[in-house]
């Protein structure tokens, strides 16, 4: 029999799982990839492929075929004469079976 604390821990674990998977990247390249059943998401920098797979299944109820990950490096910029940095991050390309789609809206 599950206690209240056990239920809270599982709820927190579900929130942590889905929070690893960030917003979908809406770019021209990402739009071209959706034709081939691949979707691009921003993810936490500490996230691993198995964690992202669990988060994706929890959020979209679809099982990915494979997951590709890449690190986005921070970039130096000059805005109005001041030097600064654009934050980097990590993105995941999630491939689905042929014919499967997800609703990003």
C-alpha positions as a Markdown table, in Angstrom:
| # | Residue | x | y | z |
|---|---|---|---|---|
| 1 | Unk | 0.0 | 0.0 | 0.0 |
| 2 | Unk | 1.4 | 3.3 | -1.0 |
| 3 | Unk | 1.6 | 6.1 | 1.5 |
| 4 | Unk | 1.2 | 9.8 | 0.8 |
| 5 | Unk | 4.9 | 10.4 | 0.8 |
| 6 | Unk | 5.4 | 7.7 | -1.8 |
| 7 | Unk | 2.8 | 9.2 | -4.0 |
| 8 | Unk | 4.4 | 12.7 | -3.7 |
| 9 | Unk | 7.8 | 11.2 | -4.6 |
| 10 | Unk | 6.5 | 9.6 | -7.7 |
| 11 | Unk | 4.7 | 12.8 | -8.7 |
| 12 | Unk | 8.0 | 14.8 | -8.2 |
| 13 | Unk | 9.9 | 12.2 | -10.2 |
| 14 | Unk | 7.4 | 12.6 | -13.1 |
| 15 | Unk | 7.8 | 16.4 | -13.1 |
| 16 | Unk | 11.6 | 16.0 | -13.1 |
| 17 | Unk | 11.4 | 13.6 | -16.0 |
| 18 | Unk | 9.3 | 15.9 | -18.2 |
| 19 | Unk | 11.3 | 19.0 | -17.2 |
| 20 | Unk | 14.4 | 17.5 | -18.8 |
| 21 | Unk | 12.7 | 17.9 | -22.1 |
| 22 | Unk | 12.4 | 21.6 | -23.0 |
| 23 | Unk | 10.6 | 23.4 | -25.7 |
| 24 | Unk | 10.8 | 22.3 | -29.3 |
| 25 | Unk | 13.3 | 24.2 | -31.4 |
| 26 | Unk | 11.4 | 26.1 | -34.1 |
| 27 | Unk | 14.0 | 26.7 | -36.9 |
| 28 | Unk | 14.1 | 26.0 | -40.6 |
| 29 | Unk | 16.4 | 23.0 | -40.1 |
| 30 | Unk | 14.0 | 21.6 | -37.5 |
| 31 | Unk | 11.1 | 22.1 | -39.8 |
| 32 | Unk | 12.8 | 20.2 | -42.5 |
| 33 | Unk | 13.6 | 17.3 | -40.1 |
| 34 | Unk | 9.9 | 16.9 | -39.2 |
| 35 | Unk | 9.3 | 15.7 | -42.7 |
| 36 | Unk | 11.5 | 12.7 | -41.9 |
| 37 | Unk | 9.8 | 12.0 | -38.6 |
| 38 | Unk | 12.5 | 13.8 | -36.5 |
| 39 | Unk | 11.8 | 16.4 | -33.9 |
| 40 | Unk | 14.3 | 18.8 | -32.2 |
| 41 | Unk | 14.0 | 19.8 | -28.6 |
| 42 | Unk | 16.0 | 21.9 | -26.2 |
| 43 | Unk | 17.1 | 19.7 | -23.2 |
| 44 | Unk | 18.9 | 20.2 | -19.9 |
| 45 | Unk | 22.7 | 20.2 | -20.3 |
| 46 | Unk | 23.0 | 17.4 | -17.8 |
| 47 | Unk | 20.4 | 15.1 | -19.5 |
| 48 | Unk | 21.3 | 11.8 | -20.9 |
| 49 | Unk | 19.7 | 9.8 | -23.8 |
| 50 | Unk | 17.9 | 7.3 | -21.5 |
| 51 | Unk | 16.5 | 10.1 | -19.4 |
| 52 | Unk | 15.3 | 12.0 | -22.4 |
| 53 | Unk | 13.7 | 8.9 | -23.8 |
| 54 | Unk | 11.7 | 8.4 | -20.5 |
| 55 | Unk | 10.7 | 12.1 | -20.5 |
| 56 | Unk | 9.5 | 11.9 | -24.1 |
| 57 | Unk | 7.5 | 8.8 | -23.5 |
| 58 | Unk | 5.9 | 10.3 | -20.4 |
| 59 | Unk | 5.0 | 13.6 | -22.2 |
| 60 | Unk | 4.0 | 12.4 | -25.7 |
| 61 | Unk | 3.1 | 8.7 | -25.1 |
| 62 | Unk | 5.3 | 7.7 | -28.2 |
| 63 | Unk | 8.5 | 5.6 | -28.2 |
| 64 | Unk | 11.4 | 7.1 | -30.1 |
| 65 | Unk | 13.5 | 4.9 | -32.5 |
| 66 | Unk | 16.7 | 6.8 | -31.7 |
| 67 | Unk | 17.9 | 10.0 | -30.1 |
| 68 | Unk | 20.7 | 12.2 | -31.3 |
| 69 | Unk | 22.2 | 14.8 | -29.1 |
| 70 | Unk | 24.5 | 17.8 | -29.7 |
| 71 | Unk | 25.9 | 20.6 | -27.6 |
| 72 | Unk | 25.3 | 24.2 | -28.6 |
| 73 | Unk | 28.3 | 26.3 | -27.7 |
| 74 | Unk | 28.0 | 29.7 | -26.1 |
| 75 | Unk | 28.6 | 32.6 | -28.6 |
| 76 | Unk | 30.3 | 35.9 | -28.2 |
| 77 | Unk | 28.2 | 38.9 | -29.3 |
| 78 | Unk | 28.5 | 42.7 | -29.3 |
| 79 | Unk | 25.2 | 44.5 | -28.7 |
| 80 | Unk | 25.2 | 48.3 | -28.8 |
| 81 | Unk | 29.0 | 48.4 | -28.3 |
| 82 | Unk | 29.0 | 46.1 | -25.3 |
| 83 | Unk | 30.5 | 42.6 | -25.4 |
| 84 | Unk | 28.5 | 39.7 | -24.1 |
| 85 | Unk | 27.8 | 36.0 | -24.4 |
| 86 | Unk | 24.8 | 34.2 | -25.7 |
| 87 | Unk | 24.1 | 31.1 | -23.6 |
| 88 | Unk | 24.8 | 27.7 | -25.0 |
| 89 | Unk | 22.8 | 24.6 | -24.3 |
| 90 | Unk | 22.0 | 21.1 | -25.5 |
| 91 | Unk | 19.5 | 19.9 | -28.1 |
| 92 | Unk | 18.1 | 16.4 | -28.8 |
| 93 | Unk | 16.9 | 15.2 | -32.2 |
| 94 | Unk | 14.3 | 12.5 | -31.5 |
| 95 | Unk | 13.4 | 10.2 | -34.4 |
| 96 | Unk | 10.0 | 8.4 | -34.5 |
| 97 | Unk | 8.7 | 5.5 | -36.5 |
| 98 | Unk | 7.5 | 6.2 | -40.1 |
| 99 | Unk | 4.0 | 7.7 | -40.0 |
| 100 | Unk | 4.1 | 8.7 | -36.3 |
| 101 | Unk | 3.7 | 12.3 | -35.5 |
| 102 | Unk | 3.3 | 14.4 | -32.4 |
| 103 | Unk | 1.4 | 17.6 | -31.8 |
| 104 | Unk | 3.7 | 20.4 | -30.8 |
| 105 | Unk | 1.0 | 23.1 | -30.5 |
